[in-house]
């Protein structure tokens, strides 16, 4: 079994701001969606120009970029796929390093149009056995993303039965799905928005109430529509899974032969991506520097990943099928560690420039999340507009502001507030 290669840390980005954050905070690779064929249609996603700029930014820092094209394609999609891949190929030295694809027809189109771009097979293709991994390898895939339903034992078994040059990528952190590796019809059924075309409304996160009609469930905004609920020896499942978190289990992931540790979250904020990226970056680096150091610091990593908005954590399927403890049954599905105030874009004579995300005031005690090193407490001394007008608070979302703090902060540091 291969365990000698340090795994890649692969992080998500749904906008240029979050992309740069992921790179600066320690990602080895970043995955993004273009304006077509991405399973996150509600993310801001990237125009070709934005994509080229971000890829150049990443490549200058030795970071790879993967573009998702992982919808399950219909006829009309195939007619557009060729021109889309031609546009990616036209980016030249700023082309993506890999395409993440699930549909066989889209795969063959990309292979023909973009012969020099790696193809990674998405988890959406339901890759849960070594035969499937070998099938994609024979077609020319460089990497296959393991289904979330696999245990570490199963992944290890796959690693033993596939070629050494075929890479395994696996989700290690973020939201889980109630359906089989994301193939869900619930959103389409309730709202007409197809999850397999990138328009999932996440009905698994909605509040449902048991009705007086025995054995049915009712969603709170769809009264009168009853859905049967069945029980087996593992109990009743009411959709809302806990988030996956494996930051305290890095050695087991390495021993299973996983080449790329993937963070879920292309809809997440810069604070979320920075927080999770920084925690896993430190955990991986500590483990490879000294396993004893890693073991000592596990409580620190676990504290770090609670420094943003998250659902309660679990280890998913990695150590066996989740039981009822893998679900969240009460109304409060999110925990909130810190509130995002803004990322520092520029510094000038003790002031820092941010685009404000949430309200804060002069005199507030906040935190500076440092790119490197421990976070620091700080006090807001002054808030000014770009025109130099001083104001007591920052109530307007997306307003550019100069902030004076009582301590130094640097570019890409993030201002946040404990909740």
C-alpha positions as CSV (number, residue, x, y, z in Angstrom):
1,X,0.0,0.0,0.0
2,X,1.3,3.5,-0.9
3,X,1.5,5.9,2.0
4,X,4.7,7.8,1.2
5,X,3.2,10.6,-0.8
6,X,2.1,13.6,1.1
7,X,-1.6,14.1,0.3
8,X,-2.8,17.1,-1.6
9,X,-5.1,19.5,0.3
10,X,-7.9,20.4,-2.2
11,X,-10.2,23.3,-1.3
12,X,-13.3,24.9,-2.7
13,X,-14.0,28.4,-4.1
14,X,-17.2,29.9,-5.4
15,X,-15.8,33.4,-6.1
16,X,-12.5,35.1,-6.8
17,X,-12.3,36.4,-3.2
18,X,-12.7,32.9,-1.8
19,X,-10.3,31.5,-4.4
20,X,-7.4,33.8,-3.4
21,X,-8.2,33.0,0.3
22,X,-7.9,29.3,-0.3
23,X,-4.6,29.7,-2.0
24,X,-3.1,32.1,0.6
25,X,-4.3,29.9,3.5
26,X,-2.5,26.8,2.3
27,X,-4.4,24.9,-0.4
28,X,-2.3,22.7,-2.7
29,X,-5.2,22.8,-5.2
30,X,-8.5,24.7,-5.6
31,X,-11.6,23.5,-7.4
32,X,-14.0,25.9,-9.0
33,X,-17.0,26.0,-11.3
34,X,-17.3,27.8,-14.6
35,X,-20.5,29.4,-15.9
36,X,-21.6,26.1,-17.4
37,X,-21.8,22.4,-16.4
38,X,-21.1,23.0,-12.7
39,X,-23.2,21.3,-9.9
40,X,-23.3,24.6,-7.9
41,X,-25.4,26.8,-10.1
42,X,-26.1,29.1,-7.2
43,X,-22.5,29.8,-6.5
44,X,-21.1,33.0,-8.1
45,X,-18.9,30.8,-10.3
46,X,-16.3,32.1,-12.7
47,X,-16.3,33.8,-16.1
48,X,-13.5,32.7,-18.5
49,X,-11.6,36.0,-17.7
50,X,-12.0,35.5,-13.9
51,X,-10.9,31.9,-14.3
52,X,-7.8,32.9,-16.2
53,X,-6.9,35.5,-13.6
54,X,-7.3,33.1,-10.7
55,X,-5.4,30.3,-12.4
56,X,-2.5,32.7,-13.1
57,X,-2.6,33.7,-9.4
58,X,-2.6,30.1,-8.3
59,X,0.1,28.9,-10.7
60,X,2.4,31.7,-9.6
61,X,2.2,30.2,-6.1
62,X,2.5,26.5,-7.2
63,X,-1.2,25.8,-6.6
64,X,-3.2,23.7,-9.1
65,X,-6.7,24.5,-10.3
66,X,-9.5,22.1,-11.2
67,X,-12.7,23.1,-13.0
68,X,-16.0,21.2,-12.3
69,X,-18.1,20.0,-15.3
70,X,-19.9,17.3,-13.4
71,X,-23.6,17.6,-14.3
72,X,-25.5,14.6,-15.6
73,X,-25.9,15.8,-19.1
74,X,-29.0,15.9,-21.2
75,X,-29.0,16.2,-25.0
76,X,-28.9,20.0,-25.1
77,X,-26.0,19.9,-22.7
78,X,-23.9,17.8,-25.0
79,X,-24.4,20.3,-27.8
80,X,-22.8,23.0,-25.6
81,X,-20.1,20.9,-24.1
82,X,-17.7,20.9,-27.0
83,X,-17.6,24.8,-27.3
84,X,-17.3,25.1,-23.5
85,X,-14.2,22.9,-23.4
86,X,-12.8,24.7,-26.5
87,X,-13.0,27.9,-24.5
88,X,-11.2,26.4,-21.6
89,X,-8.5,25.0,-23.9
90,X,-8.1,28.5,-25.4
91,X,-6.9,29.9,-22.1
92,X,-3.4,28.5,-23.0
93,X,-1.0,28.6,-20.1
94,X,-3.9,29.6,-17.8
95,X,-5.9,26.5,-18.6
96,X,-7.1,24.5,-15.6
97,X,-4.9,21.6,-14.5
98,X,-7.9,19.2,-14.5
99,X,-11.5,18.9,-15.3
100,X,-13.9,17.1,-12.8
101,X,-16.4,15.2,-14.8
102,X,-19.1,12.6,-14.0
103,X,-21.0,11.9,-17.3
104,X,-19.3,9.5,-19.8
105,X,-20.4,11.6,-22.8
106,X,-19.0,14.7,-21.3
107,X,-15.8,12.8,-20.4
108,X,-15.2,11.6,-24.0
109,X,-15.8,15.2,-25.3
110,X,-13.4,16.7,-22.9
111,X,-10.8,14.0,-23.7
112,X,-11.0,14.8,-27.3
113,X,-11.1,18.6,-27.1
114,X,-8.7,19.1,-24.2
115,X,-6.2,16.2,-24.5
116,X,-3.6,17.9,-22.3
117,X,-5.9,18.6,-19.4
118,X,-6.2,15.9,-16.8
119,X,-9.6,14.4,-16.2
120,X,-10.8,13.6,-12.7
121,X,-14.0,11.5,-12.3
122,X,-16.4,13.2,-9.9
123,X,-18.0,11.5,-6.9
124,X,-21.2,12.1,-8.8
125,X,-20.3,9.1,-10.9
126,X,-20.8,6.8,-7.8
127,X,-17.3,5.4,-7.6
128,X,-17.5,2.8,-4.9
129,X,-15.5,-0.2,-6.1
130,X,-12.1,-1.0,-7.6
131,X,-13.6,-2.2,-10.9
132,X,-15.1,1.3,-11.5
133,X,-11.8,2.9,-10.7
134,X,-10.0,0.7,-13.2
135,X,-12.7,1.3,-15.8
136,X,-12.2,5.1,-15.7
137,X,-8.4,4.6,-15.7
138,X,-8.6,2.6,-18.9
139,X,-10.5,5.5,-20.5
140,X,-7.7,7.9,-19.5
141,X,-8.7,9.3,-16.1
142,X,-5.9,10.5,-13.9
143,X,-7.9,10.5,-10.7
144,X,-11.2,9.2,-9.4
145,X,-13.1,10.7,-6.5
146,X,-14.4,8.1,-4.0
147,X,-18.0,8.0,-3.2
148,X,-18.8,9.4,0.3
149,X,-20.4,6.0,1.2
150,X,-17.0,4.2,1.4
151,X,-15.2,3.2,4.6
152,X,-11.5,3.6,5.0
153,X,-11.2,-0.2,4.8
154,X,-13.0,-0.1,1.4
155,X,-10.8,2.7,0.1
156,X,-7.7,0.8,1.2
157,X,-9.0,-2.2,-0.7
158,X,-9.5,-0.1,-3.8
159,X,-5.9,1.3,-3.5
160,X,-4.6,-2.3,-3.5
161,X,-6.4,-3.2,-6.7
162,X,-5.8,-0.2,-8.9
163,X,-2.7,1.1,-10.8
164,X,-0.2,3.1,-8.7
165,X,-0.6,6.1,-11.1
166,X,-4.3,6.3,-10.6
167,X,-5.0,8.8,-7.8
168,X,-7.8,8.6,-5.2
169,X,-9.5,11.7,-4.0
170,X,-11.9,11.7,-1.1
171,X,-14.0,14.2,0.8
172,X,-12.6,14.7,4.3
173,X,-14.6,17.7,5.5
174,X,-18.0,19.4,4.9
175,X,-21.6,18.7,4.2
176,X,-22.8,15.1,3.6
177,X,-25.7,14.2,1.3
178,X,-28.7,12.1,2.1
179,X,-28.6,10.5,-1.4
180,X,-26.1,8.3,-3.0
181,X,-23.1,10.5,-3.8
182,X,-25.3,13.4,-4.6
183,X,-27.7,11.7,-6.9
184,X,-30.9,13.2,-5.4
185,X,-34.4,13.7,-6.9
186,X,-36.0,15.4,-3.8
187,X,-35.2,18.9,-4.9
188,X,-36.6,18.3,-8.4
189,X,-39.7,16.7,-7.0
190,X,-40.5,19.5,-4.5
191,X,-39.4,22.6,-6.4
192,X,-38.7,21.6,-10.0
193,X,-35.0,22.5,-9.6
194,X,-32.7,19.6,-10.6
195,X,-29.9,18.8,-8.2
196,X,-28.1,16.9,-10.9
197,X,-28.0,20.0,-13.0
198,X,-26.6,22.2,-10.2
199,X,-29.8,23.7,-8.8
200,X,-30.3,21.8,-5.6
201,X,-32.5,23.6,-3.1
202,X,-31.2,21.4,-0.2
203,X,-34.6,20.1,1.0
204,X,-32.7,17.7,3.2
205,X,-32.0,20.7,5.4
206,X,-35.6,21.9,5.7
207,X,-37.7,21.5,8.8
208,X,-40.2,18.6,8.6
209,X,-42.9,17.8,11.1
210,X,-44.5,14.4,11.7
211,X,-48.2,14.5,11.1
212,X,-51.1,12.7,12.7
213,X,-51.3,10.5,9.7
214,X,-49.3,7.5,10.8
215,X,-45.9,7.0,9.2
216,X,-45.7,10.2,7.2
217,X,-43.7,13.4,7.3
218,X,-44.7,16.9,6.2
219,X,-42.5,19.8,5.3
220,X,-43.5,23.0,7.1
221,X,-44.1,25.2,4.0
222,X,-45.9,22.4,2.1
223,X,-48.8,21.5,4.3
224,X,-51.0,18.7,3.0
225,X,-48.2,17.0,1.1
226,X,-47.4,13.9,3.1
227,X,-44.3,11.7,2.6
228,X,-44.0,8.2,4.1
229,X,-41.3,7.5,6.6
230,X,-40.1,4.0,7.1
231,X,-38.2,2.4,10.0
232,X,-35.8,-0.4,10.0
233,X,-33.4,-1.8,12.7
234,X,-31.3,1.4,12.4
235,X,-34.2,3.7,13.1
236,X,-36.0,6.5,11.2
237,X,-34.0,8.8,9.0
238,X,-35.1,12.5,8.8
239,X,-32.7,13.7,6.1
240,X,-30.4,16.2,7.9
241,X,-27.0,14.7,8.3
242,X,-24.1,16.1,10.3
243,X,-21.1,17.5,8.6
244,X,-18.0,15.4,8.0
245,X,-14.8,16.2,9.9
246,X,-11.7,14.1,9.7
247,X,-9.1,16.6,10.9
248,X,-8.4,14.3,14.0
249,X,-7.9,11.2,11.8
250,X,-5.2,12.2,9.3
251,X,-3.0,9.1,9.9
252,X,-5.9,6.8,9.0
253,X,-6.6,8.8,5.8
254,X,-3.0,8.5,4.8
255,X,-2.8,4.8,5.6
256,X,-5.8,4.2,3.4
257,X,-3.8,5.5,0.4
258,X,-5.8,8.7,-0.3
259,X,-3.9,11.1,-2.6
260,X,-6.1,14.2,-2.2
261,X,-8.0,15.4,0.9
262,X,-11.0,17.3,-0.4
263,X,-12.9,20.0,1.5
264,X,-16.6,20.5,0.5
265,X,-18.0,24.0,0.2
266,X,-18.1,26.0,-3.0
267,X,-21.0,28.0,-1.5
268,X,-19.1,28.9,1.6
269,X,-17.6,32.3,2.7
270,X,-13.9,33.3,2.7
271,X,-14.0,32.9,6.6
272,X,-15.2,29.3,6.3
273,X,-12.6,28.4,3.6
274,X,-9.8,30.1,5.4
275,X,-10.7,28.5,8.7
276,X,-10.9,24.9,7.4
277,X,-8.0,25.2,5.0
278,X,-5.7,26.6,7.8
279,X,-6.7,23.8,10.2
280,X,-6.1,20.9,7.7
281,X,-2.9,22.6,6.4
282,X,-1.5,22.6,9.9
283,X,-2.7,19.1,10.7
284,X,-1.2,17.6,7.6
285,X,2.1,19.4,7.9
286,X,2.4,18.6,11.6
287,X,1.8,14.9,10.9
288,X,4.5,14.8,8.3
289,X,6.9,16.7,10.5
290,X,6.3,14.5,13.5
291,X,3.3,12.2,14.2
292,X,3.7,12.8,17.9
293,X,3.3,16.6,17.3
294,X,0.1,15.9,15.3
295,X,-1.4,13.8,18.1
296,X,-0.6,16.4,20.7
297,X,-2.3,19.1,18.5
298,X,-5.5,17.3,17.7
299,X,-7.5,19.3,20.2
300,X,-6.2,22.5,18.6
301,X,-7.3,21.4,15.1
302,X,-10.7,20.4,16.4
303,X,-11.0,23.8,18.0
304,X,-10.0,25.6,14.8
305,X,-12.6,23.9,12.6
306,X,-15.3,25.2,15.0
307,X,-14.3,28.7,14.3
308,X,-16.8,29.2,11.5
309,X,-20.4,28.2,10.7
310,X,-20.8,24.5,10.6
311,X,-23.2,21.7,11.4
312,X,-22.4,19.2,14.2
313,X,-19.5,17.0,13.1
314,X,-19.2,13.3,12.5
315,X,-16.8,10.9,10.7
316,X,-19.4,10.0,8.1
317,X,-19.0,6.5,6.6
318,X,-15.2,6.2,7.2
319,X,-15.5,3.9,10.2
320,X,-18.8,2.2,9.2
321,X,-22.3,3.2,8.3
322,X,-23.6,6.1,10.4
323,X,-26.3,5.4,12.9
324,X,-28.9,7.8,14.3
325,X,-26.1,9.8,15.9
326,X,-25.1,10.9,12.3
327,X,-28.2,13.0,11.9
328,X,-29.4,16.3,13.4
329,X,-33.0,16.1,14.5
330,X,-33.6,19.5,16.2
331,X,-34.4,22.9,14.6
332,X,-30.9,24.3,15.0
333,X,-28.9,22.7,12.2
334,X,-26.0,25.2,12.4
335,X,-23.4,26.1,15.0
336,X,-21.7,29.4,14.6
337,X,-18.2,29.9,15.9
338,X,-17.4,33.3,14.5
339,X,-19.0,36.0,12.3
340,X,-17.2,37.1,9.1
341,X,-16.5,40.9,9.0
342,X,-14.2,41.1,6.0
343,X,-10.9,40.1,4.5
344,X,-8.0,42.6,4.5
345,X,-7.4,43.7,0.9
346,X,-4.7,46.3,1.5
347,X,-2.8,48.0,4.3
348,X,-1.8,51.7,4.6
349,X,-0.1,53.5,7.5
350,X,-1.7,51.3,10.2
351,X,-5.1,51.1,8.5
352,X,-6.6,48.1,6.7
353,X,-9.0,48.1,3.8
354,X,-11.9,45.6,3.8
355,X,-15.2,45.0,2.0
356,X,-17.5,44.8,5.0
357,X,-19.6,41.6,5.3
358,X,-21.5,42.0,8.6
359,X,-22.1,45.0,10.9
360,X,-19.6,46.0,13.5
361,X,-18.9,49.3,15.4
362,X,-16.1,51.4,16.7
363,X,-14.9,50.1,20.0
364,X,-15.9,46.5,19.2
365,X,-13.6,43.7,20.3
366,X,-12.9,41.5,17.3
367,X,-10.4,38.8,16.2
368,X,-7.8,38.9,13.5
369,X,-7.5,35.5,11.8
370,X,-3.8,35.4,10.7
371,X,-2.7,33.7,7.5
372,X,0.1,32.2,9.6
373,X,0.3,31.8,13.3
374,X,-2.3,32.1,16.0
375,X,-5.3,34.4,15.8
376,X,-5.2,37.6,17.8
377,X,-7.8,39.8,19.6
378,X,-8.1,43.4,18.5
379,X,-10.1,46.5,19.1
380,X,-11.7,48.6,16.4
381,X,-10.4,52.2,16.9
382,X,-11.8,53.9,13.8
383,X,-14.0,53.2,10.7
384,X,-13.7,55.4,7.6
385,X,-15.2,55.5,4.2
386,X,-13.0,55.6,1.1
387,X,-13.6,59.4,1.1
388,X,-12.2,59.7,4.6
389,X,-15.5,60.2,6.3
390,X,-15.5,58.7,9.8
391,X,-18.5,56.7,11.0
392,X,-19.4,54.9,14.2
393,X,-20.4,51.6,12.6
394,X,-20.3,49.6,9.4
395,X,-23.9,48.7,8.8
396,X,-23.9,48.4,5.0
397,X,-23.0,45.1,3.4
398,X,-20.2,45.2,0.8
399,X,-19.1,48.7,1.7
400,X,-15.4,49.3,1.2
401,X,-14.0,50.7,4.5
402,X,-10.7,51.7,6.0
403,X,-10.4,50.2,9.5
404,X,-7.9,51.3,12.2
405,X,-7.1,48.6,14.8
406,X,-5.1,48.6,18.0
407,X,-2.6,46.1,16.5
408,X,-1.0,45.3,13.2
409,X,-2.7,43.1,10.6
410,X,-1.7,42.1,7.1
411,X,-3.1,41.5,3.7
412,X,-5.4,38.4,3.5
413,X,-5.8,38.4,7.3
414,X,-9.5,38.0,8.1
415,X,-11.5,40.2,10.6
416,X,-14.2,38.2,12.5
417,X,-16.1,38.3,15.7
418,X,-16.8,35.5,18.2
419,X,-20.5,34.6,18.4
